[in-house]
C-alpha cells in the first residue's frame, strides 16, 4: 500500500535538517497507538520491516543553518508490502491528528491512498529518499557509493534477502542489473551517527517480483528510517 500523508501548520516550524529519525518516530508512535504487538515486532533488531518513507516535501521550505523552516503544507510518502502496517498508521494518525516531528508541530490534513504502478522487468526509478548500501570489512560497517561495484552486488543481495524473508522461498530469478543515470551523494544523521547515501535516477532490470520488493519496501538498507523509497519515472511522469 502506498500513501501520501499531508500535514499543515499555519506558523513557521523549525526542523532539524536531519529529521529522518524524528519522522520515523512519528510513524512508529502512530502504529503503536493502534497495534502494540505490531509495534513490538517492528522494533525487533536485524529484521526487515517491509516499509519505507520519503523525505518531507515542503513547497515553502527554507534552509537556515542546520534547520529546515517550513510553513503551510508539508507532506511525505509512505509505502509498505504489508497493508496492515499502512492501515495501523492511518488509524493512528486519524486518532491523534495533531502530531510532532521533533519539536515541530503539525496537524494532519489528508491521507490519500495512491494507486501503485504495475512493475515490469525493466523500470526506471527516481529516489524519494536516498539509498543506503553498506558492507563490512570485519571491523566496521562501511557505506558504499555507486562508484564501487560492491554497491550493486549488495543492493541486489538485499532485495533477494527481503524477498526470501517475505515469501519464504527463493525468487525464480535472482539476477538484477542496475544502471545509474545520475546520482548525488548525501550524508544523513540518525541519532548520533552519520550515514553516507545517494539520491539517484537509475534503471533496474531483472525479476519483476524482486523489483516490486524494492518499489514497495524500499531499495537498500535502513528503509524504516527513511531510506530507499522510489517512484517510477516515465519521461516526465513520476509515480
PADREN-90236 format. One line per 5 residues: number of its first residue (from 1); their letters; for each residue x, y, z of N, C-alpha, C, O. Coordinates in Angstrom, 1 decimal. Layout:
N
NUM> A> X Y Z X Y Z X Y Z X Y Z ~ ...
end
This chain:
239
1> XXXXX> 0.8 -1.2 0.0 0.0 0.0 0.0 0.9 1.3 0.0 1.9 1.3 0.6 ~ 0.4 2.3 -0.7 1.2 3.5 -0.9 0.4 4.7 -0.5 -0.8 4.8 -0.9 ~ 0.9 5.5 0.4 0.2 6.6 1.0 0.9 8.0 0.7 2.1 8.0 0.6 ~ 0.0 9.0 0.6 0.5 10.4 0.6 -0.1 11.0 1.8 -1.3 11.2 1.9 ~ 0.8 11.4 2.8 0.3 11.9 4.1 0.6 13.4 4.1 1.8 13.8 4.1
6> XXXXX> -0.4 14.2 4.2 -0.2 15.7 4.2 -0.4 16.3 5.6 -1.4 15.9 6.3 ~ 0.5 17.2 6.0 0.4 17.9 7.3 0.3 19.4 7.0 0.7 19.8 5.9 ~ -0.1 20.1 8.0 -0.3 21.5 7.8 0.1 22.3 9.1 -0.2 21.8 10.2 ~ 0.7 23.4 8.9 1.0 24.3 10.0 0.8 25.7 9.6 1.4 26.1 8.5 ~ 0.1 26.5 10.3 -0.2 27.9 9.9 1.0 28.8 10.3 1.1 29.9 9.9
11> XXXXX> 1.9 28.3 11.2 3.0 29.0 11.7 4.3 28.4 11.2 4.3 27.2 10.8 ~ 5.4 29.1 11.2 6.7 28.6 10.8 7.1 27.5 11.8 7.0 27.7 13.0 ~ 7.6 26.4 11.2 8.1 25.3 12.1 9.6 25.1 11.7 10.0 25.1 10.5 ~ 10.4 24.8 12.7 11.8 24.6 12.5 12.2 23.1 12.8 12.0 22.7 13.9 ~ 12.6 22.5 11.8 13.0 21.1 11.9 14.5 20.9 11.7 15.1 21.7 11.0
16> XXXXX> 15.1 20.0 12.5 16.5 19.6 12.2 16.6 19.1 10.8 15.7 18.3 10.4 ~ 17.6 19.5 10.0 17.7 19.1 8.7 17.9 17.6 8.6 17.6 16.9 7.6 ~ 18.4 17.0 9.7 18.4 15.5 9.8 17.2 15.0 10.6 17.3 14.6 11.7 ~ 16.1 15.1 9.9 14.8 14.9 10.6 14.3 13.4 10.4 13.3 13.1 11.0 ~ 15.0 12.6 9.7 14.5 11.3 9.4 14.1 10.4 10.6 13.1 9.8 10.6
21> XXXXX> 15.0 10.5 11.6 14.7 9.7 12.8 13.4 10.2 13.5 12.6 9.4 14.0 ~ 13.2 11.5 13.5 12.0 12.1 14.2 10.7 11.7 13.4 9.7 11.5 14.0 ~ 10.9 11.7 12.0 9.7 11.3 11.2 9.4 9.8 11.4 8.3 9.4 11.5 ~ 10.5 9.0 11.5 10.3 7.6 11.8 9.6 7.4 13.1 8.8 6.5 13.3 ~ 10.0 8.2 14.1 9.4 8.1 15.4 7.9 8.4 15.4 7.1 7.7 16.1
26> XXXXX> 7.5 9.4 14.6 6.1 9.7 14.4 5.3 8.5 13.9 4.3 8.1 14.3 ~ 5.9 7.8 12.9 5.3 6.7 12.2 5.2 5.5 13.2 4.1 4.9 13.3 ~ 6.2 5.2 14.0 6.2 4.2 14.9 5.2 4.4 16.1 4.5 3.5 16.5 ~ 5.1 5.7 16.5 4.2 6.0 17.6 2.7 5.9 17.1 1.9 5.4 17.9 ~ 2.5 6.2 15.9 1.1 6.1 15.4 0.7 4.7 15.2 -0.4 4.3 15.5
31> XXXXX> 1.6 3.8 14.8 1.3 2.4 14.6 1.1 1.8 16.0 0.2 1.0 16.2 ~ 1.9 2.1 17.0 1.8 1.6 18.3 0.5 1.9 19.0 0.0 1.1 19.7 ~ 0.0 3.1 18.7 -1.3 3.5 19.2 -2.4 2.6 18.9 -3.4 2.4 19.6 ~ -2.3 1.9 17.7 -3.4 1.1 17.2 -3.1 -0.4 17.5 -4.0 -1.2 17.8 ~ -1.8 -0.8 17.3 -1.4 -2.2 17.5 -0.1 -2.3 18.1 1.0 -2.3 17.5
36> XXXXX> -0.1 -2.5 19.5 1.1 -2.5 20.2 2.0 -3.7 19.9 3.2 -3.6 19.9 ~ 1.4 -4.8 19.6 2.1 -6.1 19.2 2.8 -5.9 17.9 4.0 -6.3 17.8 ~ 2.2 -5.2 17.0 2.9 -4.9 15.7 4.1 -4.0 15.9 5.1 -4.2 15.3 ~ 3.9 -3.0 16.8 5.0 -2.1 17.1 6.2 -2.8 17.7 7.3 -2.5 17.3 ~ 5.9 -3.8 18.6 7.0 -4.6 19.2 7.7 -5.4 18.1 8.9 -5.5 18.1
41> XXXXX> 6.9 -5.9 17.2 7.5 -6.7 16.1 8.4 -5.9 15.2 9.5 -6.3 14.8 ~ 8.0 -4.6 15.0 8.7 -3.7 14.1 10.0 -3.2 14.8 10.9 -2.7 14.1 ~ 10.0 -3.3 16.1 11.2 -2.8 16.9 12.2 -3.9 17.0 13.3 -3.6 17.6 ~ 11.9 -5.1 16.6 12.9 -6.2 16.7 14.2 -5.8 15.9 14.0 -5.5 14.7 ~ 15.4 -6.0 16.4 16.6 -5.6 15.6 16.9 -6.7 14.6 16.5 -7.8 14.7
46> XXXXX> 17.5 -6.2 13.5 18.0 -7.1 12.5 16.9 -7.9 11.8 17.1 -9.0 11.4 ~ 15.8 -7.3 11.6 14.7 -7.9 10.9 14.2 -6.8 9.9 14.2 -5.6 10.1 ~ 13.7 -7.3 8.7 13.1 -6.4 7.7 11.7 -5.9 8.2 10.9 -6.7 8.7 ~ 11.5 -4.6 8.0 10.2 -4.1 8.5 9.2 -4.0 7.3 8.0 -3.9 7.5 ~ 9.7 -4.1 6.1 8.9 -4.1 4.9 8.1 -2.8 4.7 7.0 -2.8 4.1
51> XXXXX> 8.7 -1.7 5.2 8.1 -0.4 4.8 9.2 0.7 4.7 10.3 0.5 5.2 ~ 8.9 1.7 4.0 9.8 2.8 3.8 9.0 4.1 3.7 7.8 4.1 3.5 ~ 9.7 5.3 3.8 9.0 6.5 3.6 10.0 7.5 2.9 11.2 7.4 2.9 ~ 9.4 8.6 2.4 10.1 9.6 1.6 10.7 10.7 2.5 10.4 10.7 3.7 ~ 11.4 11.6 1.9 11.7 12.9 2.6 10.5 13.7 2.7 9.4 13.4 2.1
56> XXXXX> 10.5 14.7 3.6 9.4 15.6 3.7 9.4 16.5 2.4 10.4 17.1 2.0 ~ 8.2 16.7 1.8 8.1 17.6 0.7 7.4 18.8 1.2 6.2 18.8 1.5 ~ 8.1 19.9 1.2 7.6 21.2 1.7 7.8 22.3 0.6 8.9 22.8 0.5 ~ 6.7 22.6 -0.1 6.9 23.6 -1.1 7.4 25.0 -0.7 8.1 25.6 -1.5 ~ 7.2 25.4 0.6 7.7 26.7 1.1 8.8 26.5 2.0 9.0 27.4 2.9
61> XXXXX> 9.6 25.5 1.9 10.7 25.3 2.8 11.9 26.2 2.5 12.1 26.6 1.4 ~ 12.6 26.5 3.6 13.9 27.2 3.5 14.9 26.5 4.5 14.5 26.0 5.5 ~ 16.2 26.5 4.1 17.2 26.0 4.9 17.9 27.2 5.6 18.5 28.1 4.9 ~ 17.9 27.2 6.9 18.6 28.2 7.7 19.5 27.5 8.7 19.1 27.0 9.7 ~ 20.8 27.6 8.4 21.8 26.9 9.2 21.5 25.4 9.2 21.5 24.8 8.1
66> XXXXX> 21.3 24.8 10.4 21.1 23.4 10.4 19.6 23.1 10.6 19.2 22.0 11.0 ~ 18.7 24.0 10.2 17.3 23.9 10.3 16.6 24.0 9.0 17.0 24.7 8.1 ~ 15.5 23.2 8.8 14.6 23.4 7.7 13.4 24.1 8.2 12.7 23.6 9.1 ~ 13.1 25.2 7.6 11.9 26.0 8.0 10.8 25.8 7.1 11.0 26.0 5.9 ~ 9.6 25.4 7.6 8.5 25.1 6.8 7.3 25.8 7.3 7.2 26.1 8.5
71> XXXXX> 6.4 26.1 6.4 5.1 26.7 6.8 4.1 26.3 5.7 4.3 26.2 4.6 ~ 2.8 26.1 6.2 1.8 25.7 5.3 1.8 24.2 5.2 1.9 23.5 6.1 ~ 1.6 23.7 3.9 1.5 22.3 3.7 2.9 21.6 3.6 3.9 22.2 3.1 ~ 3.0 20.5 4.2 4.1 19.6 4.2 3.6 18.2 4.0 2.6 17.8 4.6 ~ 4.3 17.4 3.2 3.7 16.0 3.0 4.9 15.0 2.8 6.0 15.4 2.5
76> XXXXX> 4.6 13.8 3.0 5.5 12.7 2.7 4.8 11.5 2.2 3.6 11.4 2.4 ~ 5.6 10.6 1.5 5.0 9.4 1.0 5.4 8.2 1.9 6.5 8.2 2.5 ~ 4.6 7.2 2.0 4.8 6.0 2.8 4.5 4.8 1.9 3.5 4.8 1.2 ~ 5.3 3.7 2.0 5.0 2.5 1.2 5.3 1.3 2.0 6.3 1.3 2.8 ~ 4.5 0.3 1.9 4.7 -1.0 2.6 4.2 -2.2 1.8 3.3 -2.1 1.0
81> XXXXX> 4.9 -3.3 2.0 4.4 -4.6 1.4 3.3 -5.2 2.3 2.6 -6.1 1.8 ~ 3.1 -4.7 3.5 2.1 -5.3 4.4 1.0 -4.2 4.6 1.3 -3.2 5.3 ~ -0.1 -4.5 4.1 -1.2 -3.5 4.2 -1.6 -3.2 5.6 -2.0 -2.1 5.9 ~ -1.5 -4.2 6.5 -1.8 -4.0 7.9 -1.0 -2.8 8.5 -1.5 -2.1 9.4 ~ 0.2 -2.7 8.2 1.1 -1.7 8.7 0.5 -0.3 8.3 0.4 0.6 9.1
86> XXXXX> 0.2 -0.2 7.0 -0.4 1.1 6.5 -1.7 1.4 7.2 -2.0 2.6 7.5 ~ -2.6 0.4 7.3 -3.9 0.6 8.0 -3.7 1.1 9.4 -4.4 2.0 9.8 ~ -2.7 0.5 10.1 -2.5 1.0 11.5 -1.9 2.4 11.5 -2.3 3.2 12.4 ~ -1.1 2.7 10.6 -0.5 4.1 10.5 -1.7 5.1 10.3 -1.7 6.1 10.9 ~ -2.5 4.8 9.3 -3.7 5.6 9.0 -4.6 5.8 10.2 -4.9 7.0 10.6
91> XXXXX> -4.9 4.7 10.9 -5.8 4.8 12.1 -5.1 5.6 13.2 -5.8 6.3 13.9 ~ -3.8 5.3 13.4 -3.1 6.0 14.5 -3.0 7.5 14.2 -3.2 8.3 15.2 ~ -2.8 7.9 13.0 -2.8 9.4 12.7 -4.1 10.0 12.8 -4.3 11.1 13.3 ~ -5.2 9.3 12.4 -6.5 9.8 12.5 -7.0 10.0 14.0 -7.7 10.9 14.3 ~ -6.5 9.0 14.8 -6.8 9.1 16.2 -6.2 10.3 16.9 -6.8 10.8 17.8
96> XXXXX> -5.0 10.6 16.5 -4.3 11.8 17.1 -3.7 12.6 15.9 -2.6 12.5 15.6 ~ -4.6 13.5 15.3 -4.1 14.2 14.1 -3.2 15.4 14.4 -2.5 15.9 13.5 ~ -3.0 15.8 15.7 -2.0 16.8 16.0 -0.7 16.1 16.3 -0.6 15.3 17.3 ~ 0.3 16.3 15.5 1.5 15.5 15.5 2.7 16.4 15.7 2.7 17.6 15.4 ~ 3.8 15.7 16.1 5.1 16.4 16.2 6.2 15.6 15.5 6.2 14.4 15.5
101> XXXXX> 7.0 16.4 14.8 8.2 15.8 14.2 9.4 16.5 14.8 9.7 17.6 14.5 ~ 10.0 15.8 15.8 10.9 16.5 16.7 10.2 17.5 17.5 9.2 17.1 18.2 ~ 10.5 18.8 17.4 9.8 19.9 18.1 8.8 20.6 17.3 8.1 21.5 17.7 ~ 8.8 20.3 16.0 7.9 21.0 15.0 6.5 20.4 15.1 6.3 19.2 15.2 ~ 5.5 21.2 15.2 4.1 20.8 15.4 3.3 21.0 14.1 3.3 22.0 13.4
106> XXXXX> 2.5 20.0 13.8 1.7 20.0 12.6 0.3 19.4 12.9 0.1 18.7 13.9 ~ -0.6 19.6 12.0 -1.9 18.9 12.1 -2.1 18.1 10.8 -1.9 18.6 9.7 ~ -2.6 16.9 10.9 -2.9 16.1 9.8 -4.0 16.7 9.0 -5.0 17.0 9.5 ~ -3.7 16.9 7.7 -4.8 17.5 6.8 -5.4 16.5 5.8 -6.5 16.6 5.4 ~ -4.6 15.4 5.4 -5.1 14.5 4.5 -4.3 13.2 4.4 -3.0 13.3 4.5
111> XXXXX> -4.9 12.1 4.2 -4.2 10.9 3.9 -4.8 10.3 2.6 -6.0 10.1 2.6 ~ -4.0 10.1 1.6 -4.5 9.6 0.4 -3.9 8.3 0.0 -2.6 8.2 0.1 ~ -4.7 7.3 -0.3 -4.2 6.0 -0.7 -3.9 6.1 -2.2 -4.8 6.4 -3.0 ~ -2.7 5.9 -2.6 -2.3 6.1 -4.0 -2.3 4.8 -4.8 -2.2 3.7 -4.3 ~ -2.6 4.9 -6.1 -2.6 3.7 -6.9 -1.1 3.3 -7.2 -0.3 4.2 -7.5
116> XXXXX> -0.8 2.0 -7.1 0.5 1.5 -7.3 0.7 1.1 -8.7 -0.2 0.4 -9.3 ~ 1.8 1.4 -9.3 2.1 1.0 -10.7 2.4 -0.5 -10.8 3.0 -1.0 -9.9 ~ 2.0 -1.1 -11.9 2.4 -2.5 -12.1 3.9 -2.4 -12.5 4.3 -1.7 -13.4 ~ 4.7 -3.3 -11.8 6.1 -3.3 -12.1 6.5 -4.3 -13.2 6.0 -5.4 -13.2 ~ 7.3 -3.8 -14.1 7.7 -4.6 -15.2 9.2 -5.1 -15.0 9.8 -4.7 -14.0
121> XXXXX> 9.7 -5.9 -15.9 11.0 -6.5 -15.7 12.2 -5.4 -15.9 13.3 -5.7 -15.6 ~ 11.8 -4.3 -16.4 12.8 -3.2 -16.6 12.0 -1.9 -16.2 11.1 -1.5 -16.9 ~ 12.6 -1.2 -15.3 11.9 0.1 -14.8 13.0 1.1 -14.6 14.2 0.8 -14.3 ~ 12.6 2.4 -14.7 13.4 3.5 -14.4 12.8 4.1 -13.1 11.7 4.5 -13.1 ~ 13.7 4.3 -12.1 13.2 4.8 -10.8 13.9 6.1 -10.5 15.0 6.4 -11.0
126> XXXXX> 13.3 6.9 -9.6 13.9 8.1 -9.0 13.7 8.0 -7.5 12.6 7.6 -7.1 ~ 14.7 8.3 -6.8 14.6 8.2 -5.3 13.8 9.3 -4.7 13.9 10.5 -5.1 ~ 12.9 8.9 -3.8 12.2 9.9 -2.9 12.9 10.1 -1.6 12.6 11.1 -0.9 ~ 13.7 9.1 -1.3 14.6 9.3 -0.1 15.9 8.5 -0.5 15.8 7.5 -1.2 ~ 17.0 9.0 -0.1 18.3 8.4 -0.6 18.5 6.9 -0.2 18.0 6.4 0.8
131> XXXXX> 19.2 6.2 -1.0 19.5 4.8 -0.9 20.8 4.6 -0.1 21.8 5.3 -0.4 ~ 20.8 3.8 0.9 21.9 3.5 1.7 22.3 2.0 1.5 21.5 1.1 1.7 ~ 23.5 1.7 1.2 24.1 0.4 1.0 25.4 0.3 1.7 26.2 1.2 1.7 ~ 25.6 -0.8 2.5 26.8 -1.0 3.3 27.5 -2.3 3.0 26.9 -3.2 2.4 ~ 28.7 -2.3 3.5 29.5 -3.6 3.5 30.3 -3.6 4.8 30.3 -2.6 5.5
136> XXXXX> 30.9 -4.7 5.1 31.7 -4.8 6.3 33.1 -5.3 6.0 33.3 -6.2 5.2 ~ 34.1 -4.7 6.6 35.5 -5.2 6.5 35.9 -6.1 7.6 37.1 -6.4 7.8 ~ 34.9 -6.5 8.4 35.2 -7.4 9.5 35.3 -6.6 10.8 35.2 -7.1 11.9 ~ 35.7 -5.3 10.7 35.8 -4.5 11.9 34.8 -3.4 12.0 34.4 -3.0 13.1 ~ 34.3 -2.9 10.9 33.3 -1.8 10.9 32.5 -1.8 9.7 32.8 -2.5 8.7
141> XXXXX> 31.3 -1.2 9.8 30.4 -1.1 8.7 30.8 0.1 7.8 31.1 1.2 8.3 ~ 30.8 -0.1 6.5 31.3 0.9 5.5 30.1 1.2 4.6 29.6 0.3 3.9 ~ 29.8 2.5 4.4 28.8 2.9 3.5 29.4 3.0 2.1 30.5 3.4 1.9 ~ 28.6 2.5 1.1 29.0 2.4 -0.3 28.4 3.4 -1.2 27.2 3.8 -0.9 ~ 29.1 3.8 -2.2 28.6 4.7 -3.3 28.5 3.9 -4.6 29.2 2.9 -4.7
146> XXXXX> 27.8 4.4 -5.6 27.7 3.7 -6.9 29.0 3.6 -7.6 29.1 2.8 -8.6 ~ 30.1 4.2 -7.2 31.4 4.1 -7.9 32.1 2.8 -7.5 33.1 2.5 -8.0 ~ 31.5 2.1 -6.5 32.0 0.8 -6.0 31.2 -0.3 -6.5 30.0 -0.4 -6.2 ~ 31.7 -1.3 -7.2 30.9 -2.5 -7.7 30.2 -3.2 -6.6 29.2 -3.8 -6.9 ~ 30.7 -3.2 -5.4 30.1 -3.8 -4.3 28.7 -3.2 -4.0 27.8 -3.9 -3.5
151> XXXXX> 28.5 -2.0 -4.3 27.3 -1.3 -4.1 26.1 -2.0 -4.8 25.1 -2.2 -4.3 ~ 26.4 -2.4 -6.1 25.3 -3.0 -6.9 25.1 -4.5 -6.4 24.0 -5.0 -6.4 ~ 26.2 -5.2 -6.1 26.1 -6.5 -5.6 25.2 -6.6 -4.3 24.4 -7.4 -4.2 ~ 25.5 -5.7 -3.4 24.8 -5.7 -2.1 23.4 -5.2 -2.2 22.5 -5.6 -1.5 ~ 23.2 -4.3 -3.2 21.9 -3.8 -3.5 21.0 -4.9 -4.0 19.8 -5.0 -3.6
156> XXXXX> 21.5 -5.7 -4.8 20.8 -6.9 -5.3 20.6 -7.9 -4.2 19.5 -8.5 -4.1 ~ 21.6 -8.2 -3.5 21.5 -9.2 -2.4 20.5 -8.8 -1.4 19.8 -9.7 -0.8 ~ 20.4 -7.5 -1.1 19.4 -7.0 -0.2 18.0 -7.3 -0.6 17.1 -7.7 0.1 ~ 17.7 -7.1 -1.9 16.4 -7.4 -2.5 16.1 -8.9 -2.3 15.0 -9.2 -2.0 ~ 17.1 -9.7 -2.6 16.8 -11.2 -2.5 16.5 -11.6 -1.1 15.6 -12.4 -0.8
161> XXXXX> 17.3 -11.0 -0.1 17.0 -11.3 1.3 15.6 -10.9 1.7 15.0 -11.6 2.5 ~ 15.2 -9.7 1.3 13.9 -9.3 1.6 12.8 -10.2 1.0 11.8 -10.5 1.7 ~ 13.0 -10.6 -0.2 12.1 -11.4 -0.9 11.9 -12.8 -0.2 10.8 -13.2 0.1 ~ 13.0 -13.4 0.2 13.0 -14.6 0.9 12.3 -14.5 2.3 11.5 -15.3 2.7 ~ 12.6 -13.4 3.0 12.0 -13.2 4.3 10.5 -13.0 4.2 9.8 -13.4 5.1
166> XXXXX> 10.1 -12.4 3.1 8.6 -12.1 2.9 7.9 -13.3 2.4 6.8 -13.6 2.9 ~ 8.4 -13.9 1.4 7.7 -15.0 0.7 8.1 -16.4 1.2 7.3 -17.4 1.0 ~ 9.2 -16.5 1.9 9.6 -17.8 2.4 10.2 -18.7 1.3 10.2 -20.0 1.5 ~ 10.6 -18.2 0.2 11.2 -19.0 -0.9 12.1 -18.1 -1.7 12.1 -16.9 -1.6 ~ 13.0 -18.8 -2.4 13.9 -18.1 -3.3 13.2 -17.5 -4.5 12.2 -18.2 -5.0
171> XXXXX> 13.6 -16.4 -5.1 13.0 -15.9 -6.3 13.3 -16.8 -7.5 14.3 -17.4 -7.5 ~ 12.4 -16.7 -8.5 12.7 -17.5 -9.7 14.0 -17.1 -10.4 14.7 -18.0 -10.8 ~ 14.2 -15.8 -10.4 15.4 -15.3 -11.0 16.0 -14.3 -10.0 15.4 -13.3 -9.8 ~ 17.2 -14.5 -9.5 17.8 -13.6 -8.6 18.7 -12.5 -9.2 19.4 -11.8 -8.5 ~ 18.8 -12.5 -10.5 19.6 -11.5 -11.2 18.9 -10.2 -11.3 17.8 -10.1 -11.8
176> XXXXX> 19.6 -9.1 -10.9 19.1 -7.8 -11.2 20.3 -6.9 -11.6 21.3 -6.9 -10.9 ~ 20.1 -6.2 -12.7 21.2 -5.3 -13.1 20.7 -3.8 -12.9 19.6 -3.5 -13.2 ~ 21.7 -3.0 -12.5 21.4 -1.6 -12.2 22.2 -0.7 -13.1 23.4 -1.0 -13.4 ~ 21.6 0.4 -13.6 22.4 1.4 -14.3 22.0 2.7 -13.8 20.9 3.2 -13.9 ~ 23.0 3.4 -13.2 22.8 4.7 -12.6 22.8 5.8 -13.7 23.8 5.9 -14.4
181> XXXXX> 21.8 6.6 -13.8 21.7 7.6 -14.8 22.3 8.9 -14.2 23.1 9.6 -14.9 ~ 21.9 9.3 -13.0 22.6 10.4 -12.3 22.5 10.1 -10.8 21.6 9.4 -10.3 ~ 23.4 10.7 -10.1 23.5 10.4 -8.6 24.0 11.6 -7.9 24.9 12.3 -8.4 ~ 23.6 11.8 -6.7 24.1 12.8 -5.8 24.3 12.3 -4.4 23.4 11.7 -3.8 ~ 25.5 12.4 -4.0 25.9 11.8 -2.7 25.3 12.7 -1.5 25.2 13.9 -1.6
186> XXXXX> 24.8 12.0 -0.5 24.2 12.6 0.7 24.9 12.1 1.9 25.5 11.0 1.9 ~ 24.7 12.8 3.0 25.2 12.4 4.3 24.1 12.8 5.3 23.8 13.9 5.6 ~ 23.5 11.7 5.9 22.4 12.0 6.8 22.6 11.4 8.2 23.2 10.3 8.4 ~ 22.3 12.2 9.2 22.5 11.7 10.6 21.2 11.1 11.2 20.1 11.6 11.1 ~ 21.4 9.9 11.8 20.4 9.2 12.5 20.9 9.2 14.0 21.9 8.5 14.3
191> XXXXX> 20.2 9.8 14.9 20.7 10.0 16.3 22.1 10.6 16.2 22.2 11.8 15.8 ~ 23.1 9.9 16.6 24.5 10.5 16.6 25.4 9.9 15.6 26.6 10.1 15.6 ~ 24.8 9.2 14.6 25.7 8.5 13.6 25.3 9.0 12.2 24.1 9.1 11.8 ~ 26.3 9.4 11.4 26.1 9.8 10.1 26.2 8.6 9.1 27.0 7.7 9.3 ~ 25.3 8.6 8.1 25.3 7.6 7.1 25.4 8.2 5.7 24.7 9.1 5.4
196> XXXXX> 26.4 7.7 5.0 26.5 8.1 3.6 25.5 7.4 2.7 25.3 6.2 2.9 ~ 24.9 8.1 1.8 23.8 7.5 1.0 23.8 8.3 -0.3 24.6 9.2 -0.6 ~ 22.8 7.9 -1.2 22.8 8.6 -2.5 21.4 8.7 -3.0 20.6 7.8 -3.0 ~ 21.1 9.9 -3.5 19.9 10.2 -4.3 20.2 9.9 -5.8 21.3 10.3 -6.2 ~ 19.3 9.2 -6.5 19.7 8.9 -7.9 18.5 8.6 -8.7 17.4 8.3 -8.2
201> XXXXX> 18.7 8.7 -10.0 17.8 8.2 -11.0 18.5 6.9 -11.6 19.7 7.0 -11.9 ~ 17.9 5.8 -11.6 18.5 4.6 -12.1 17.6 3.7 -12.8 16.3 3.7 -12.6 ~ 18.1 2.8 -13.6 17.3 1.7 -14.2 17.6 0.4 -13.5 18.8 0.1 -13.2 ~ 16.6 -0.4 -13.4 16.8 -1.7 -12.8 16.1 -2.7 -13.7 15.0 -2.5 -14.1 ~ 16.8 -3.8 -14.0 16.3 -4.8 -14.9 16.5 -6.2 -14.3 17.6 -6.5 -13.9
206> XXXXX> 15.5 -7.0 -14.2 15.6 -8.3 -13.6 14.2 -8.9 -13.3 13.2 -8.6 -13.9 ~ 14.2 -9.8 -12.3 13.0 -10.4 -11.9 12.0 -9.4 -11.5 12.2 -8.5 -10.6 ~ 10.8 -9.5 -12.0 9.7 -8.5 -11.8 9.4 -8.4 -10.3 9.2 -7.3 -9.7 ~ 9.3 -9.6 -9.6 8.9 -9.6 -8.2 10.0 -9.0 -7.3 9.7 -8.4 -6.3 ~ 11.3 -9.2 -7.7 12.3 -8.5 -6.9 12.3 -7.0 -7.0 12.4 -6.3 -6.1
211> XXXXX> 12.0 -6.5 -8.2 11.9 -5.1 -8.4 10.7 -4.5 -7.7 10.7 -3.4 -7.2 ~ 9.6 -5.3 -7.6 8.4 -4.9 -6.8 8.7 -4.8 -5.3 8.2 -3.9 -4.7 ~ 9.6 -5.7 -4.8 10.0 -5.6 -3.4 10.7 -4.2 -3.2 10.4 -3.6 -2.2 ~ 11.6 -3.8 -4.1 12.2 -2.6 -3.9 11.3 -1.4 -4.0 11.4 -0.4 -3.3 ~ 10.3 -1.5 -4.9 9.4 -0.4 -5.2 8.5 -0.3 -3.9 8.1 0.9 -3.5
216> XXXXX> 8.0 -1.4 -3.3 7.1 -1.3 -2.2 7.8 -1.2 -0.8 7.2 -0.5 0.0 ~ 8.9 -1.8 -0.6 9.5 -1.9 0.7 10.8 -1.0 0.8 11.3 -0.8 1.8 ~ 11.3 -0.6 -0.4 12.5 0.2 -0.4 13.7 -0.5 -0.9 13.9 -1.7 -0.7 ~ 14.6 0.2 -1.6 15.9 -0.3 -2.1 16.9 0.0 -1.0 16.9 1.0 -0.4 ~ 17.8 -1.0 -0.8 18.9 -0.8 0.1 18.5 -1.0 1.5 17.6 -1.8 1.8
221> XXXXX> 19.2 -0.4 2.4 19.1 -0.7 3.9 18.4 0.5 4.6 18.2 1.6 4.1 ~ 18.1 0.2 5.9 17.5 1.3 6.8 16.3 1.9 6.2 16.0 3.1 6.4 ~ 15.5 1.1 5.5 14.2 1.6 4.9 13.3 2.2 5.9 12.7 3.2 5.6 ~ 13.1 1.6 7.0 12.2 2.0 8.1 12.7 3.3 8.8 11.9 3.8 9.6 ~ 13.9 3.7 8.4 14.4 5.0 9.0 14.3 6.1 7.9 14.9 7.2 8.1
226> XXXXX> 13.7 5.8 6.8 13.5 6.8 5.7 14.6 6.8 4.7 15.0 7.8 4.2 ~ 15.0 5.6 4.3 15.9 5.4 3.2 15.3 4.5 2.1 14.6 3.6 2.4 ~ 15.7 4.8 0.8 15.4 3.9 -0.2 14.0 3.9 -0.9 13.7 3.0 -1.6 ~ 13.2 4.9 -0.6 11.9 4.9 -1.3 12.1 5.5 -2.7 12.8 6.4 -2.9 ~ 11.3 4.9 -3.6 11.5 5.3 -5.0 10.1 5.5 -5.7 9.1 5.1 -5.1
231> XXXXX> 10.1 6.2 -6.8 8.9 6.3 -7.7 9.4 5.9 -9.1 10.5 6.0 -9.4 ~ 8.4 5.4 -9.8 8.7 5.0 -11.2 8.8 6.3 -12.0 8.0 7.2 -11.8 ~ 9.8 6.4 -12.9 10.0 7.5 -13.7 9.7 7.1 -15.2 10.5 6.3 -15.7 ~ 8.8 7.7 -15.8 8.5 7.5 -17.2 8.4 8.9 -17.9 7.5 9.6 -17.7 ~ 9.5 9.2 -18.6 9.6 10.5 -19.2 9.6 11.6 -18.1 10.5 11.6 -17.3
236> XXXX> 8.6 12.4 -18.1 8.4 13.5 -17.1 7.4 13.1 -16.0 7.1 13.8 -15.1 ~ 6.9 11.9 -16.1 5.9 11.4 -15.2 6.5 10.7 -14.0 7.1 9.7 -14.2 ~ 6.2 11.2 -12.8 6.6 10.5 -11.6 5.5 9.8 -10.9 4.4 10.4 -10.8 ~ 5.7 8.5 -10.5 4.6 7.8 -9.8 5.1 6.7 -8.9 4.3 6.0 -8.3
end
